[in-house]
Amino acid sequence: MIKFLDLKKINEKFSDEIKASVDSTLESGWYVLGEKVKKFEKEFAEFCGAEYCIGTANGLDALRLILRAYIELGQMEEGDEIIVPANTYIASILAVSENRLVPVPVEPDIKTYNINPDHIEAAITAKTKGIMTVHLYGQNSYSDKMQTIADKYKLKIIEDSAQAHGAKYKGKRTGSLGDASGFSFYPGKNLGALGDAGAVTTSNKALADAVRAIANYGSLKKYVNIYKGINSRLDEMQAGILSVKLKGLVEENKTRRKIAEFYKKNINNEKIVLPLVEDWDAHVWHVFAVRTERRDEFQKYLDEKGIQTIIHYPIPPHKQEAYKEWNKLSFPITEKIHKEIISLPMGSHLTDDEIAQVAEAVNGWKG
């Protein structure tokens, strides 16, 4: 079986350094908010090109904390609206509704799967306070046009960078494009921990301080609580592992681009819609998502060929029971994507022979 993702194999090349980092953490006797967290936060902020990085327990919390911080700073309030892509993973939307803000779904561009900037302005109302732009599948979704709209209406741009560690727009990396960014380091990400982990990046000191305090029981100084905070902290063990793996992120992304280039060049099947690449530096290929009208049959066919695939994602947010108030809404582009999308194996675990086998099998699909 050609695995969609083989985390054991991907992490093997870091094994000695990871073990050394874990051992040093054990020996230090300090496991929360220590030197390893400070080190990783500094390294990742520099990598992204942001002034500040705040480690969090996971990626959803990173997004939740950004919005909560804006509320605490008086820049948003309950009932305000945040524009979100209609076809995102539900976590993006959960972060909005968790803060009693109102998510406003906007259709994506069928070619890129990212939010269509041409549709954003029509969704803006007097209650709109922000745009959450999701770099879906690893491709940057930020643009000058989006920024112009945000400036015109005085909106915050929050990047959901959970899938786009290292993607660039005009030389700047995700995490430094908007006003703030939320990252996930879930194990399957391009930069993955060995458990749940996340981070917020921003160049706004007031926002960074608020996020850091809220994530630590509302406190910047022990036993002094300025907010009714939560507990969402990156631990020392995961921070040390992330520092080790961050050194290999650029190479991981290069490998993924190489695989994507091979797929793009060698897959030639009129029944399969390949992803559009507008700028190779703007895409880090968290997944290589293709579309086909008979998706379930295609997945079964590849499984029989010994090729594992994943569907990102089978049900759009507006059709989920969690958002049953949206169930009667119609987003035809989003629905088409969710009905047809399927992701091929992608990552540095793949051999050249396996990549060739995948392309050959896809070309053999009769549809």
C-alpha positions as CSV (number, residue, x, y, z in Angstrom):
1,M,0.0,0.0,0.0
2,I,1.3,3.4,-0.9
3,K,0.4,5.5,2.1
4,F,-1.2,8.9,1.9
5,L,1.0,10.0,4.7
6,D,3.6,8.0,6.7
7,L,4.5,10.1,9.8
8,K,6.8,7.4,11.2
9,K,9.0,7.6,8.1
10,I,8.9,11.4,7.9
11,N,9.9,11.7,11.5
12,E,12.7,9.0,11.4
13,K,15.2,11.5,9.9
14,F,14.8,13.7,13.0
15,S,14.8,10.7,15.5
16,D,18.1,11.3,17.2
17,E,17.6,15.0,17.6
18,I,14.0,14.6,18.8
19,K,15.1,12.0,21.4
20,A,17.9,14.3,22.6
21,S,15.4,17.2,22.9
22,V,13.0,15.0,24.9
23,D,15.7,13.8,27.2
24,S,16.9,17.3,27.8
25,T,13.4,18.4,28.7
26,L,13.0,15.5,31.1
27,E,16.3,16.3,32.7
28,S,15.4,20.0,33.0
29,G,12.5,19.3,35.3
30,W,10.7,22.2,33.6
31,Y,7.8,21.2,31.3
32,V,5.5,24.3,30.8
33,L,6.4,27.8,29.7
34,G,10.2,27.3,29.7
35,E,13.2,27.9,27.6
36,K,12.2,25.6,24.8
37,V,8.9,27.4,24.2
38,K,10.7,30.8,24.2
39,K,13.3,29.4,21.7
40,F,10.7,28.0,19.3
41,E,8.5,31.1,19.5
42,K,11.6,33.3,18.6
43,E,12.6,30.9,15.8
44,F,9.1,30.6,14.3
45,A,8.4,34.3,14.5
46,E,11.7,34.9,12.5
47,F,10.8,32.2,10.0
48,C,7.4,33.8,9.3
49,G,8.7,37.3,9.3
50,A,6.5,38.4,12.3
51,E,7.5,40.3,15.4
52,Y,5.8,37.9,17.8
53,C,4.9,34.3,18.2
54,I,2.8,32.8,21.0
55,G,2.6,29.0,21.4
56,T,-0.8,27.5,21.9
57,A,-2.2,24.1,22.7
58,N,-3.5,23.6,19.1
59,G,-4.5,25.4,15.9
60,L,-8.1,25.9,16.7
61,D,-7.1,27.7,20.0
62,A,-4.8,29.9,18.0
63,L,-7.6,31.2,15.9
64,R,-10.0,31.4,18.9
65,L,-7.4,33.4,20.9
66,I,-6.9,35.9,18.1
67,L,-10.6,36.8,17.9
68,R,-10.9,36.7,21.7
69,A,-8.0,39.1,22.0
70,Y,-9.6,41.6,19.5
71,I,-12.8,41.5,21.7
72,E,-10.8,42.1,24.9
73,L,-9.0,45.0,23.2
74,G,-12.4,46.5,22.2
75,Q,-11.9,46.1,18.5
76,M,-14.7,43.5,18.1
77,E,-17.8,42.7,20.1
78,E,-20.4,39.9,20.3
79,G,-22.5,39.8,17.1
80,D,-19.9,41.3,14.8
81,E,-19.4,39.4,11.6
82,I,-16.3,37.7,10.3
83,I,-16.1,36.7,6.6
84,V,-14.9,33.1,6.1
85,P,-14.5,30.8,3.0
86,A,-17.6,28.6,2.7
87,N,-15.5,25.5,1.9
88,T,-13.0,25.6,4.7
89,Y,-12.4,22.9,7.3
90,I,-14.9,23.6,10.1
91,A,-12.3,24.7,12.6
92,S,-12.0,28.1,10.9
93,I,-15.7,28.7,11.5
94,L,-15.8,27.2,15.0
95,A,-13.2,29.8,16.1
96,V,-15.6,32.5,15.0
97,S,-18.8,31.2,16.6
98,E,-17.0,30.1,19.8
99,N,-16.4,33.9,20.4
100,R,-20.1,34.7,19.7
101,L,-19.1,36.3,16.5
102,V,-21.0,35.6,13.3
103,P,-19.3,33.7,10.5
104,V,-20.4,34.9,7.0
105,P,-19.5,32.2,4.4
106,V,-18.2,33.4,1.0
107,E,-17.8,31.1,-2.0
108,P,-14.3,30.1,-3.1
109,D,-12.6,30.3,-6.5
110,I,-13.2,27.0,-8.2
111,K,-9.7,27.1,-9.6
112,T,-7.7,27.7,-6.4
113,Y,-10.2,26.5,-3.8
114,N,-9.4,29.6,-1.8
115,I,-11.9,32.4,-0.9
116,N,-12.8,34.4,-4.0
117,P,-11.7,38.0,-3.4
118,D,-14.2,39.2,-6.0
119,H,-17.1,38.1,-3.7
120,I,-15.8,39.5,-0.4
121,E,-17.1,43.1,-0.8
122,A,-20.6,42.1,-1.5
123,A,-20.7,40.2,1.9
124,I,-19.6,43.2,3.9
125,T,-22.1,44.9,6.2
126,A,-21.9,47.5,9.0
127,K,-21.3,44.6,11.4
128,T,-18.3,43.2,9.5
129,K,-15.0,43.4,11.4
130,G,-12.7,40.9,9.8
131,I,-11.8,38.5,7.0
132,M,-10.5,35.1,8.0
133,T,-8.6,33.9,4.9
134,V,-7.7,30.3,4.9
135,H,-4.6,29.1,2.9
136,L,-6.4,25.9,2.0
137,Y,-4.4,22.8,1.0
138,G,-1.2,24.9,1.4
139,Q,-1.7,27.6,-1.1
140,N,-1.6,31.3,-0.1
141,S,-5.0,33.0,-0.2
142,Y,-3.9,36.5,0.8
143,S,-3.8,39.2,-2.0
144,D,-3.3,42.9,-2.5
145,K,-7.0,43.0,-3.6
146,M,-8.0,41.5,-0.2
147,Q,-5.9,44.0,1.6
148,T,-7.4,46.9,-0.3
149,I,-10.9,45.8,0.6
150,A,-9.8,45.4,4.3
151,D,-8.3,48.9,4.3
152,K,-11.3,50.4,2.7
153,Y,-13.7,49.0,5.3
154,K,-11.2,49.0,8.3
155,L,-11.3,45.2,8.6
156,K,-8.8,42.9,10.3
157,I,-7.3,40.1,8.1
158,I,-6.8,36.9,10.1
159,E,-4.8,34.2,8.4
160,D,-5.7,30.6,9.0
161,S,-2.3,29.2,8.2
162,A,-2.9,25.7,9.6
163,Q,-2.0,24.1,6.2
164,A,0.5,26.7,4.8
165,H,3.7,26.7,6.9
166,G,6.2,28.6,4.7
167,A,4.0,29.5,1.7
168,K,4.9,33.0,0.3
169,Y,3.2,36.0,-1.2
170,K,5.5,38.4,-3.0
171,G,8.4,37.2,-0.9
172,K,6.6,37.3,2.5
173,R,5.6,34.2,4.3
174,T,2.2,33.3,5.6
175,G,2.0,34.4,9.2
176,S,3.2,37.9,8.4
177,L,0.7,38.9,5.6
178,G,-2.4,39.8,7.6
179,D,-2.9,41.3,11.0
180,A,-2.5,38.0,12.8
181,S,-2.3,34.3,11.9
182,G,-3.2,31.0,13.5
183,F,-1.0,27.9,12.9
184,S,-1.6,24.3,13.7
185,F,1.2,21.9,14.3
186,Y,-1.0,18.8,14.3
187,P,1.3,15.8,13.4
188,G,0.2,15.6,9.8
189,K,1.0,19.2,9.0
190,N,4.1,20.2,6.9
191,L,5.6,21.3,10.3
192,G,4.1,18.7,12.7
193,A,4.6,18.1,16.4
194,L,4.2,14.7,18.0
195,G,0.8,15.7,19.4
196,D,-1.4,18.7,19.3
197,A,0.2,22.1,19.2
198,G,-0.4,25.6,17.6
199,A,0.8,29.2,17.5
200,V,-0.3,32.7,16.9
201,T,1.9,35.1,14.9
202,T,1.5,38.9,14.7
203,S,3.5,42.1,14.6
204,N,1.0,43.9,16.8
205,K,2.4,44.0,20.4
206,A,-1.0,44.8,22.1
207,L,-2.6,41.8,20.3
208,A,0.4,39.5,21.1
209,D,0.2,40.5,24.8
210,A,-3.5,39.9,25.0
211,V,-3.3,36.5,23.3
212,R,-0.4,35.4,25.6
213,A,-2.4,36.5,28.7
214,I,-5.7,35.0,27.7
215,A,-4.0,31.7,26.8
216,N,-2.4,31.6,30.3
217,Y,-5.5,32.0,32.5
218,G,-5.7,35.6,31.6
219,S,-2.4,36.4,33.2
220,L,1.0,37.8,32.1
221,K,2.2,37.9,35.7
222,K,1.6,34.9,38.0
223,Y,-1.5,35.2,40.1
224,V,-2.4,38.5,38.5
225,N,-5.3,37.9,36.1
226,I,-6.3,40.7,33.8
227,Y,-8.7,38.6,31.6
228,K,-11.1,35.7,32.3
229,G,-8.7,33.5,30.4
230,I,-8.3,29.9,29.4
231,N,-5.4,27.4,29.5
232,S,-4.0,26.9,26.0
233,R,-0.2,26.6,26.2
234,L,2.4,25.0,24.0
235,D,4.4,22.6,26.2
236,E,8.1,22.3,26.5
237,M,8.2,18.8,24.9
238,Q,6.4,19.8,21.8
239,A,8.2,23.1,21.5
240,G,11.6,21.3,21.5
241,I,10.4,18.8,18.9
242,L,9.1,21.7,16.7
243,S,12.5,23.5,16.9
244,V,14.1,20.3,15.6
245,K,11.7,19.9,12.8
246,L,11.6,23.6,11.8
247,K,15.1,23.2,10.5
248,G,13.8,20.7,8.0
249,L,10.7,22.6,6.9
250,V,12.1,24.4,3.9
251,E,13.5,21.0,2.6
252,E,10.1,19.3,3.3
253,N,8.3,22.0,1.3
254,K,10.8,21.6,-1.6
255,T,10.2,17.9,-1.7
256,R,6.4,18.4,-1.8
257,R,6.8,20.9,-4.6
258,K,8.9,18.4,-6.5
259,I,6.1,15.8,-6.1
260,A,3.5,18.2,-7.1
261,E,5.5,19.2,-10.2
262,F,5.7,15.5,-11.2
263,Y,2.0,15.0,-10.7
264,K,1.2,18.1,-12.7
265,K,3.5,17.0,-15.5
266,N,2.7,13.3,-15.6
267,I,-1.0,13.0,-14.8
268,N,-3.0,13.4,-18.0
269,N,-6.6,12.3,-17.6
270,E,-9.5,14.4,-18.8
271,K,-11.6,12.9,-16.0
272,I,-9.3,14.4,-13.4
273,V,-9.1,18.1,-12.6
274,L,-5.6,19.0,-11.3
275,P,-5.0,21.9,-8.9
276,L,-4.1,25.3,-10.3
277,V,-0.7,26.7,-9.4
278,E,-0.6,30.5,-9.7
279,D,2.8,30.8,-8.1
280,W,4.9,27.8,-7.0
281,D,6.4,29.8,-4.0
282,A,2.8,30.5,-2.8
283,H,2.0,26.7,-2.4
284,V,3.6,24.3,0.0
285,W,1.3,21.4,-1.0
286,H,0.0,20.3,2.4
287,V,-2.2,18.1,0.2
288,F,-2.4,17.5,-3.6
289,A,-6.2,17.7,-4.1
290,V,-7.7,16.8,-7.4
291,R,-11.4,16.6,-8.5
292,T,-13.4,14.0,-10.3
293,E,-17.2,13.7,-10.7
294,R,-17.2,10.0,-9.7
295,R,-15.0,10.6,-6.6
296,D,-16.1,7.6,-4.5
297,E,-15.6,5.2,-7.4
298,F,-12.2,6.8,-8.1
299,Q,-11.2,6.3,-4.5
300,K,-12.2,2.7,-4.5
301,Y,-10.3,2.2,-7.8
302,L,-7.1,3.6,-6.3
303,D,-7.5,1.6,-3.1
304,E,-7.7,-1.6,-5.2
305,K,-4.4,-0.4,-6.9
306,G,-2.8,-0.1,-3.4
307,I,-3.0,3.7,-3.2
308,Q,-4.3,5.4,-0.1
309,T,-6.3,8.6,-0.5
310,I,-8.1,11.0,1.8
311,I,-11.1,13.3,1.2
312,H,-10.6,16.9,2.3
313,Y,-13.5,17.4,3.1
314,P,-16.6,15.3,2.4
315,I,-19.2,17.6,4.0
316,P,-19.2,21.4,3.7
317,P,-19.6,23.4,6.9
318,H,-23.1,24.7,5.9
319,K,-24.3,21.1,5.6
320,Q,-23.1,20.0,9.0
321,E,-25.5,19.4,11.9
322,A,-23.4,21.7,14.0
323,Y,-24.6,24.6,11.8
324,K,-28.1,23.4,11.1
325,E,-29.3,27.0,10.8
326,W,-27.3,27.0,7.5
327,N,-28.5,23.7,6.2
328,K,-30.9,25.2,3.7
329,L,-28.3,27.7,2.3
330,S,-26.9,27.1,-1.1
331,F,-23.2,27.5,-2.0
332,P,-23.0,25.6,-5.3
333,I,-19.3,26.1,-5.9
334,T,-18.5,24.9,-2.4
335,E,-20.8,22.0,-2.7
336,K,-19.3,20.9,-6.0
337,I,-15.8,21.0,-4.5
338,H,-16.8,19.0,-1.5
339,K,-18.6,16.4,-3.7
340,E,-15.6,15.9,-6.1
341,I,-12.4,16.6,-4.1
342,I,-9.9,13.9,-3.2
343,S,-6.3,14.1,-2.1
344,L,-3.5,12.0,-3.6
345,P,-0.4,10.8,-1.5
346,M,1.9,13.7,-0.7
347,G,5.0,14.1,1.5
348,S,8.6,13.3,1.9
349,H,7.8,9.6,2.8
350,L,7.1,8.9,-0.9
351,T,9.7,7.3,-3.2
352,D,10.1,8.3,-6.8
353,D,8.8,4.8,-7.8
354,E,5.7,5.3,-5.6
355,I,5.0,8.8,-7.1
356,A,5.2,7.3,-10.6
357,Q,2.9,4.5,-9.6
358,V,0.3,7.0,-8.4
359,A,0.5,9.0,-11.6
360,E,0.2,5.8,-13.7
361,A,-2.8,4.6,-11.7
362,V,-4.6,8.0,-12.0
363,N,-4.0,8.0,-15.8
364,G,-5.6,4.6,-16.0
365,W,-8.9,5.7,-14.4
366,K,-11.6,5.5,-17.0
367,G,-14.1,7.5,-15.1
